[in-house]
Amino acid sequence: MRAFGSVISYDASRSIRRVYKKASVQMTVHRLNPLKDPRWPEFLARHPQAAVFHTTAWLEALYLTYGFEPIGFTTSEGKELSNGVVFCQIRSWLTGRRLVSLPFSDHCQQLACGPQLDTILESLLHARNAERWKYIELRPLSGEDIVKAQAGFASSDTFSFQRIDLRAGVDTIFRGFHDSCVRRKIKRAERETLTYEAGRSEVLLKKFRHLLLLTRRRHKLPPQPAAWFRNLVHCFRESLTIHVLSKEARPIASIITLAYKNSLVYKYGCSDAGFHSLGAMPLLFWKVIQEAKLMGAEDFDLGRSAHSDPGLIAFKKHLGAVTTDLTYYRSPTPRVKDELPEAGTSWARQALARLPDPMLAYTGRLLYRHLG
């Protein structure tokens, strides 16, 4: 782990020295360091499918917090990139050495297609044994090109993915909310003396982390490390916003959003269950949506939800979100779920729920560097 402002010193610029013939064209796959290569952010700015999880800010936060090494693969040569697939290399004595695109990211569309994608995926499969990767995982928004490539990747996990189209007027968006589950709760919350704050100060981060600890304890899971959120604030700067609602100076609901291009991404949310009846979380999302409209955002990415969490899926649907399936792909295909669950077995989760706050937070610091 490195402190803020430290120099990223590793070298990931070497090429994979294997050449394939695709459609009678020879292509070599090259490695690049997206944190150092100026072509990467320029490429993202041009590519219509580039998202917040491709950015150097996200990749740097992953590296600073967990030591996950970002690596890009491309068939492009010269001064300008025309394709690329970005991964992080995870080295863990607990869960193994593996290549993931990308850890702790809801989705990461491969920014390559056709023969270029096929060549990149084949080169990675050939390199897997030499690099000692336990597996290679892709987390695209759309897996159509992966299926077409037929490069040895198979479905490994599925989630519900939801987003809100913000191109409509605010009145139309509000009417799209579920009447009793969202609109009435917003009106109830507006009658309360709730204070709304937004920014990225240490004070707001402290309020968020307090609520996060309450929420993760309620779910019998450890919270993500404090360093992760500090690094996100440091790396994203004005593109990250912490939103907090408080009742009489007591924080009761908070979410973190990330902005990139014309999209706003909801990444983390937490609350005090003792105040759920006030409708703070629906009101908070409504305030964020109105702010996003003022910023010119056209899309509100609500992220993935596990199918084992129907309550969260229903809440997002009640906000008027469109739901699609999100499928992850892995090679080799796992025979069983071989990565650790977020907090292990049910007995371990029960034990976690009984830990004092400092120990629960310490468990998160130890655990998350092995996940992703």
BAPA-962641 format. One record per residue (C-alpha): residue in three letters; x, y, z. Coordinates in nm, 2 decimals, decimal comma. Layout:
<rs>
(r 'ALA' (X Y Z));
...
</rs>
This chain:
<rs>
(r 'MET' (0,00 0,00 0,00));
(r 'ARG' (0,13 0,35 -0,08));
(r 'ALA' (0,04 0,68 0,07));
(r 'PHE' (-0,13 0,97 -0,11));
(r 'GLY' (0,08 1,13 -0,38));
(r 'SER' (0,33 0,84 -0,39));
(r 'VAL' (0,49 0,75 -0,72));
(r 'ILE' (0,36 0,43 -0,89));
(r 'SER' (0,69 0,26 -0,96));
(r 'TYR' (0,61 -0,07 -1,12));
(r 'ASP' (0,66 -0,12 -1,50));
(r 'ALA' (0,37 -0,29 -1,69));
(r 'SER' (0,47 -0,17 -2,03));
(r 'ARG' (0,61 -0,49 -2,18));
(r 'SER' (0,44 -0,67 -2,46));
(r 'ILE' (0,30 -1,02 -2,46));
(r 'ARG' (0,53 -1,18 -2,72));
(r 'ARG' (0,28 -1,39 -2,90));
(r 'VAL' (0,14 -1,31 -3,25));
(r 'TYR' (-0,19 -1,44 -3,38));
(r 'LYS' (-0,34 -1,44 -3,73));
(r 'LYS' (-0,70 -1,31 -3,73));
(r 'ALA' (-0,87 -1,25 -4,06));
(r 'SER' (-0,53 -1,27 -4,24));
(r 'VAL' (-0,40 -0,98 -4,02));
(r 'GLN' (-0,11 -1,03 -3,77));
(r 'MET' (-0,17 -0,86 -3,44));
(r 'THR' (0,05 -0,84 -3,13));
(r 'VAL' (-0,09 -0,79 -2,79));
(r 'HIS' (0,08 -0,52 -2,59));
(r 'ARG' (0,07 -0,44 -2,22));
(r 'LEU' (0,04 -0,09 -2,10));
(r 'ASN' (0,03 0,09 -1,76));
(r 'PRO' (-0,30 0,29 -1,76));
(r 'LEU' (-0,17 0,50 -1,47));
(r 'LYS' (0,14 0,62 -1,66));
(r 'ASP' (0,04 0,59 -2,03));
(r 'PRO' (-0,11 0,92 -2,15));
(r 'ARG' (-0,29 0,74 -2,43));
(r 'TRP' (-0,52 0,57 -2,18));
(r 'PRO' (-0,73 0,87 -2,06));
(r 'GLU' (-0,73 1,01 -2,41));
(r 'PHE' (-0,87 0,68 -2,54));
(r 'LEU' (-1,14 0,68 -2,27));
(r 'ALA' (-1,24 1,03 -2,36));
(r 'ARG' (-1,31 0,92 -2,72));
(r 'HIS' (-1,47 0,58 -2,65));
(r 'PRO' (-1,85 0,58 -2,61));
(r 'GLN' (-1,85 0,28 -2,38));
(r 'ALA' (-1,58 0,41 -2,14));
(r 'ALA' (-1,72 0,43 -1,78));
(r 'VAL' (-1,61 0,55 -1,44));
(r 'PHE' (-1,45 0,21 -1,35));
(r 'HIS' (-1,21 0,24 -1,65));
(r 'THR' (-1,06 0,57 -1,53));
(r 'THR' (-0,72 0,63 -1,38));
(r 'ALA' (-0,89 0,77 -1,07));
(r 'TRP' (-1,06 0,43 -0,99));
(r 'LEU' (-0,75 0,23 -1,09));
(r 'GLU' (-0,52 0,44 -0,87));
(r 'ALA' (-0,75 0,41 -0,57));
(r 'LEU' (-0,75 0,03 -0,61));
(r 'TYR' (-0,37 0,03 -0,63));
(r 'LEU' (-0,31 0,27 -0,34));
(r 'THR' (-0,55 0,09 -0,11));
(r 'TYR' (-0,51 -0,28 -0,20));
(r 'GLY' (-0,20 -0,30 -0,41));
(r 'PHE' (-0,40 -0,43 -0,71));
(r 'GLU' (-0,17 -0,37 -1,01));
(r 'PRO' (-0,36 -0,22 -1,31));
(r 'ILE' (-0,27 -0,36 -1,65));
(r 'GLY' (-0,41 -0,27 -1,99));
(r 'PHE' (-0,40 -0,50 -2,30));
(r 'THR' (-0,43 -0,37 -2,65));
(r 'THR' (-0,34 -0,46 -3,01));
(r 'SER' (-0,28 -0,09 -3,09));
(r 'GLU' (0,07 0,04 -3,17));
(r 'GLY' (0,19 0,40 -3,20));
(r 'LYS' (0,06 0,72 -3,06));
(r 'GLU' (-0,31 0,65 -3,03));
(r 'LEU' (-0,51 0,36 -2,88));
(r 'SER' (-0,80 0,21 -3,08));
(r 'ASN' (-0,89 -0,07 -2,84));
(r 'GLY' (-0,81 -0,19 -2,49));
(r 'VAL' (-0,91 -0,42 -2,21));
(r 'VAL' (-0,81 -0,32 -1,85));
(r 'PHE' (-0,75 -0,56 -1,56));
(r 'CYS' (-0,61 -0,56 -1,21));
(r 'GLN' (-0,37 -0,83 -1,11));
(r 'ILE' (-0,45 -0,95 -0,76));
(r 'ARG' (-0,19 -1,14 -0,55));
(r 'SER' (-0,33 -1,30 -0,24));
(r 'TRP' (-0,20 -1,59 -0,03));
(r 'LEU' (-0,57 -1,65 0,07));
(r 'THR' (-0,76 -1,63 -0,26));
(r 'GLY' (-0,48 -1,68 -0,51));
(r 'ARG' (-0,32 -1,48 -0,79));
(r 'ARG' (-0,57 -1,37 -1,05));
(r 'LEU' (-0,66 -1,12 -1,32));
(r 'VAL' (-0,99 -0,94 -1,28));
(r 'SER' (-1,16 -0,67 -1,49));
(r 'LEU' (-1,21 -0,50 -1,24));
(r 'PRO' (-1,21 -0,57 -0,87));
(r 'PHE' (-1,48 -0,40 -0,66));
(r 'SER' (-1,63 -0,27 -0,98));
(r 'ASP' (-1,99 -0,33 -1,07));
(r 'HIS' (-1,90 -0,36 -1,44));
(r 'CYS' (-1,61 -0,29 -1,68));
(r 'GLN' (-1,70 -0,33 -2,04));
(r 'GLN' (-1,41 -0,45 -2,26));
(r 'LEU' (-1,32 -0,16 -2,49));
(r 'ALA' (-1,24 -0,39 -2,78));
(r 'CYS' (-1,44 -0,61 -3,02));
(r 'GLY' (-1,41 -0,84 -3,31));
(r 'PRO' (-1,07 -0,98 -3,40));
(r 'GLN' (-0,89 -0,74 -3,16));
(r 'LEU' (-1,09 -0,87 -2,86));
(r 'ASP' (-1,05 -1,23 -2,98));
(r 'THR' (-0,67 -1,18 -3,00));
(r 'ILE' (-0,64 -1,02 -2,66));
(r 'LEU' (-0,85 -1,29 -2,49));
(r 'GLU' (-0,66 -1,57 -2,66));
(r 'SER' (-0,32 -1,41 -2,56));
(r 'LEU' (-0,44 -1,40 -2,20));
(r 'LEU' (-0,55 -1,76 -2,20));
(r 'HIS' (-0,21 -1,86 -2,34));
(r 'ALA' (-0,03 -1,65 -2,08));
(r 'ARG' (-0,24 -1,77 -1,78));
(r 'ASN' (-0,01 -2,06 -1,68));
(r 'ALA' (0,31 -1,87 -1,72));
(r 'GLU' (0,17 -1,58 -1,52));
(r 'ARG' (0,03 -1,82 -1,26));
(r 'TRP' (-0,32 -1,67 -1,27));
(r 'LYS' (-0,57 -1,88 -1,10));
(r 'TYR' (-0,84 -1,74 -1,33));
(r 'ILE' (-0,92 -1,45 -1,55));
(r 'GLU' (-1,25 -1,27 -1,50));
(r 'LEU' (-1,44 -1,02 -1,71));
(r 'ARG' (-1,73 -0,81 -1,59));
(r 'PRO' (-1,89 -0,65 -1,89));
(r 'LEU' (-2,21 -0,46 -1,92));
(r 'SER' (-2,27 -0,67 -2,24));
(r 'GLY' (-2,11 -1,00 -2,29));
(r 'GLU' (-2,21 -1,05 -2,65));
(r 'ASP' (-1,86 -0,99 -2,79));
(r 'ILE' (-1,71 -1,23 -2,53));
(r 'VAL' (-1,95 -1,51 -2,64));
(r 'LYS' (-1,88 -1,44 -3,01));
(r 'ALA' (-1,50 -1,45 -2,94));
(r 'GLN' (-1,54 -1,81 -2,81));
(r 'ALA' (-1,21 -1,77 -2,63));
(r 'GLY' (-1,27 -2,02 -2,34));
(r 'PHE' (-1,47 -1,79 -2,12));
(r 'ALA' (-1,80 -1,90 -1,96));
(r 'SER' (-2,06 -1,74 -1,74));
(r 'SER' (-1,95 -1,74 -1,37));
(r 'ASP' (-2,20 -1,51 -1,19));
(r 'THR' (-2,51 -1,30 -1,26));
(r 'PHE' (-2,65 -0,99 -1,10));
(r 'SER' (-2,94 -0,75 -1,14));
(r 'PHE' (-2,82 -0,42 -1,30));
(r 'GLN' (-3,04 -0,10 -1,28));
(r 'ARG' (-3,01 0,25 -1,42));
(r 'ILE' (-3,24 0,55 -1,44));
(r 'ASP' (-3,27 0,75 -1,77));
(r 'LEU' (-3,23 1,12 -1,66));
(r 'ARG' (-3,31 1,27 -2,00));
(r 'ALA' (-3,67 1,31 -1,91));
(r 'GLY' (-3,79 1,62 -1,72));
(r 'VAL' (-3,78 1,62 -1,34));
(r 'ASP' (-4,16 1,60 -1,31));
(r 'THR' (-4,17 1,29 -1,54));
(r 'ILE' (-3,89 1,13 -1,33));
(r 'PHE' (-4,08 1,20 -1,01));
(r 'ARG' (-4,40 1,05 -1,15));
(r 'GLY' (-4,20 0,74 -1,24));
(r 'PHE' (-4,14 0,67 -0,87));
(r 'HIS' (-4,35 0,42 -0,69));
(r 'ASP' (-4,63 0,61 -0,52));
(r 'SER' (-4,64 0,45 -0,17));
(r 'CYS' (-4,28 0,33 -0,15));
(r 'VAL' (-4,10 0,64 -0,28));
(r 'ARG' (-4,32 0,95 -0,35));
(r 'ARG' (-4,51 0,94 -0,01));
(r 'LYS' (-4,19 0,88 0,18));
(r 'ILE' (-4,03 1,17 0,01));
(r 'LYS' (-4,32 1,39 0,11));
(r 'ARG' (-4,30 1,26 0,46));
(r 'ALA' (-3,92 1,33 0,48));
(r 'GLU' (-3,98 1,68 0,35));
(r 'ARG' (-4,20 1,75 0,65));
(r 'GLU' (-3,92 1,66 0,88));
(r 'THR' (-3,64 1,90 0,98));
(r 'LEU' (-3,38 1,72 0,79));
(r 'THR' (-3,05 1,88 0,69));
(r 'TYR' (-2,89 1,80 0,35));
(r 'GLU' (-2,51 1,83 0,30));
(r 'ALA' (-2,30 1,75 -0,01));
(r 'GLY' (-1,93 1,76 -0,07));
(r 'ARG' (-1,61 1,57 0,00));
(r 'SER' (-1,48 1,71 0,33));
(r 'GLU' (-1,33 1,49 0,61));
(r 'VAL' (-1,63 1,58 0,82));
(r 'LEU' (-1,88 1,44 0,57));
(r 'LEU' (-1,66 1,14 0,52));
(r 'LYS' (-1,66 1,07 0,89));
(r 'LYS' (-2,05 1,09 0,89));
(r 'PHE' (-2,06 0,85 0,60));
(r 'ARG' (-1,82 0,60 0,77));
(r 'HIS' (-2,03 0,61 1,09));
(r 'LEU' (-2,34 0,52 0,90));
(r 'LEU' (-2,15 0,26 0,69));
(r 'LEU' (-2,04 0,08 1,01));
(r 'LEU' (-2,40 0,07 1,13));
(r 'THR' (-2,52 -0,07 0,80));
(r 'ARG' (-2,24 -0,33 0,75));
(r 'ARG' (-2,30 -0,45 1,11));
(r 'ARG' (-2,67 -0,48 1,04));
(r 'HIS' (-2,58 -0,70 0,74));
(r 'LYS' (-2,32 -0,89 0,95));
(r 'LEU' (-2,03 -0,78 0,72));
(r 'PRO' (-1,72 -0,58 0,79));
(r 'PRO' (-1,69 -0,23 0,64));
(r 'GLN' (-1,46 -0,14 0,36));
(r 'PRO' (-1,13 0,02 0,49));
(r 'ALA' (-1,13 0,39 0,58));
(r 'ALA' (-0,82 0,42 0,35));
(r 'TRP' (-1,04 0,31 0,05));
(r 'PHE' (-1,27 0,60 0,09));
(r 'ARG' (-1,00 0,85 0,16));
(r 'ASN' (-0,82 0,73 -0,16));
(r 'LEU' (-1,14 0,76 -0,36));
(r 'VAL' (-1,18 1,12 -0,24));
(r 'HIS' (-0,82 1,19 -0,32));
(r 'CYS' (-0,82 1,04 -0,66));
(r 'PHE' (-1,16 1,15 -0,79));
(r 'ARG' (-1,16 1,50 -0,63));
(r 'GLU' (-1,46 1,70 -0,75));
(r 'SER' (-1,60 1,40 -0,94));
(r 'LEU' (-1,69 1,23 -0,61));
(r 'THR' (-1,96 1,36 -0,39));
(r 'ILE' (-2,07 1,25 -0,04));
(r 'HIS' (-2,44 1,32 0,02));
(r 'VAL' (-2,57 1,32 0,38));
(r 'LEU' (-2,91 1,38 0,54));
(r 'SER' (-2,92 1,45 0,92));
(r 'LYS' (-3,19 1,48 1,18));
(r 'GLU' (-3,10 1,74 1,44));
(r 'ALA' (-2,73 1,71 1,36));
(r 'ARG' (-2,74 1,33 1,37));
(r 'PRO' (-2,65 1,17 1,03));
(r 'ILE' (-2,92 0,92 0,93));
(r 'ALA' (-2,86 0,85 0,56));
(r 'SER' (-2,57 0,89 0,32));
(r 'ILE' (-2,46 0,79 -0,03));
(r 'ILE' (-2,15 0,83 -0,24));
(r 'THR' (-2,17 0,91 -0,61));
(r 'LEU' (-1,91 0,93 -0,88));
(r 'ALA' (-1,95 1,14 -1,20));
(r 'TYR' (-1,79 1,06 -1,54));
(r 'LYS' (-1,89 1,21 -1,87));
(r 'ASN' (-2,27 1,22 -1,88));
(r 'SER' (-2,33 0,95 -1,62));
(r 'LEU' (-2,37 0,96 -1,24));
(r 'VAL' (-2,29 0,64 -1,06));
(r 'TYR' (-2,43 0,54 -0,72));
(r 'LYS' (-2,16 0,34 -0,55));
(r 'TYR' (-2,22 0,32 -0,18));
(r 'GLY' (-2,51 0,38 0,05));
(r 'CYS' (-2,58 0,35 0,42));
(r 'SER' (-2,83 0,45 0,69));
(r 'ASP' (-2,93 0,44 1,05));
(r 'ALA' (-3,22 0,19 1,07));
(r 'GLY' (-3,37 0,37 1,36));
(r 'PHE' (-3,47 0,65 1,13));
(r 'HIS' (-3,59 0,45 0,83));
(r 'SER' (-3,95 0,55 0,89));
(r 'LEU' (-3,87 0,91 0,81));
(r 'GLY' (-3,81 0,83 0,44));
(r 'ALA' (-3,46 0,98 0,44));
(r 'MET' (-3,31 0,75 0,18));
(r 'PRO' (-3,58 0,81 -0,09));
(r 'LEU' (-3,55 1,19 -0,03));
(r 'LEU' (-3,17 1,16 -0,06));
(r 'PHE' (-3,19 0,99 -0,39));
(r 'TRP' (-3,45 1,25 -0,51));
(r 'LYS' (-3,21 1,53 -0,42));
(r 'VAL' (-2,92 1,36 -0,59));
(r 'ILE' (-3,13 1,31 -0,91));
(r 'GLN' (-3,23 1,68 -0,91));
(r 'GLU' (-2,86 1,78 -0,87));
(r 'ALA' (-2,76 1,54 -1,15));
(r 'LYS' (-3,01 1,70 -1,38));
(r 'LEU' (-2,87 2,04 -1,31));
(r 'MET' (-2,52 1,90 -1,39));
(r 'GLY' (-2,64 1,77 -1,73));
(r 'ALA' (-2,62 1,40 -1,64));
(r 'GLU' (-2,83 1,18 -1,87));
(r 'ASP' (-2,79 0,85 -1,69));
(r 'PHE' (-2,80 0,74 -1,32));
(r 'ASP' (-2,61 0,41 -1,28));
(r 'LEU' (-2,75 0,24 -0,97));
(r 'GLY' (-2,50 -0,05 -1,00));
(r 'ARG' (-2,54 -0,42 -0,95));
(r 'SER' (-2,75 -0,60 -0,69));
(r 'ALA' (-2,72 -0,96 -0,59));
(r 'HIS' (-3,03 -1,17 -0,67));
(r 'SER' (-3,02 -1,28 -0,30));
(r 'ASP' (-3,11 -0,92 -0,21));
(r 'PRO' (-3,46 -0,87 -0,35));
(r 'GLY' (-3,53 -0,58 -0,11));
(r 'LEU' (-3,25 -0,37 -0,27));
(r 'ILE' (-3,36 -0,47 -0,62));
(r 'ALA' (-3,72 -0,36 -0,54));
(r 'PHE' (-3,61 -0,03 -0,40));
(r 'LYS' (-3,42 0,06 -0,72));
(r 'LYS' (-3,72 -0,05 -0,93));
(r 'HIS' (-3,94 0,18 -0,72));
(r 'LEU' (-3,71 0,46 -0,82));
(r 'GLY' (-3,81 0,40 -1,18));
(r 'ALA' (-3,49 0,22 -1,28));
(r 'VAL' (-3,48 -0,01 -1,58));
(r 'THR' (-3,35 -0,36 -1,49));
(r 'THR' (-3,12 -0,58 -1,70));
(r 'ASP' (-2,91 -0,88 -1,63));
(r 'LEU' (-2,54 -0,84 -1,56));
(r 'THR' (-2,32 -1,15 -1,63));
(r 'TYR' (-1,96 -1,21 -1,54));
(r 'TYR' (-1,73 -1,44 -1,74));
(r 'ARG' (-1,44 -1,64 -1,62));
(r 'SER' (-1,17 -1,87 -1,75));
(r 'PRO' (-1,14 -2,14 -1,65));
(r 'THR' (-1,50 -2,19 -1,54));
(r 'PRO' (-1,52 -2,25 -1,17));
(r 'ARG' (-1,66 -2,58 -1,06));
(r 'VAL' (-1,78 -2,43 -0,74));
(r 'LYS' (-1,78 -2,07 -0,60));
(r 'ASP' (-1,41 -2,07 -0,52));
(r 'GLU' (-1,37 -1,71 -0,41));
(r 'LEU' (-1,44 -1,63 -0,05));
(r 'PRO' (-1,78 -1,49 0,02));
(r 'GLU' (-1,77 -1,14 0,17));
(r 'ALA' (-1,76 -1,26 0,52));
(r 'GLY' (-1,75 -1,64 0,50));
(r 'THR' (-2,00 -1,88 0,65));
(r 'SER' (-2,31 -1,79 0,85));
(r 'TRP' (-2,14 -1,86 1,18));
(r 'ALA' (-1,86 -1,63 1,08));
(r 'ARG' (-2,11 -1,35 1,00));
(r 'GLN' (-2,28 -1,40 1,33));
(r 'ALA' (-1,94 -1,37 1,50));
(r 'LEU' (-1,86 -1,05 1,30));
(r 'ALA' (-2,19 -0,89 1,42));
(r 'ARG' (-2,07 -0,93 1,78));
(r 'LEU' (-1,73 -0,77 1,73));
(r 'PRO' (-1,66 -0,43 1,89));
(r 'ASP' (-1,65 -0,14 1,63));
(r 'PRO' (-1,27 -0,12 1,62));
(r 'MET' (-1,23 -0,50 1,56));
(r 'LEU' (-1,50 -0,50 1,30));
(r 'ALA' (-1,32 -0,22 1,11));
(r 'TYR' (-0,99 -0,40 1,15));
(r 'THR' (-1,14 -0,72 1,00));
(r 'GLY' (-1,24 -0,52 0,70));
(r 'ARG' (-0,89 -0,39 0,65));
(r 'LEU' (-0,75 -0,74 0,66));
(r 'LEU' (-1,02 -0,91 0,45));
(r 'TYR' (-1,08 -0,68 0,15));
(r 'ARG' (-0,73 -0,70 0,00));
(r 'HIS' (-0,80 -1,07 -0,06));
(r 'LEU' (-1,14 -1,01 -0,23));
(r 'GLY' (-1,24 -0,81 -0,53));
</rs>
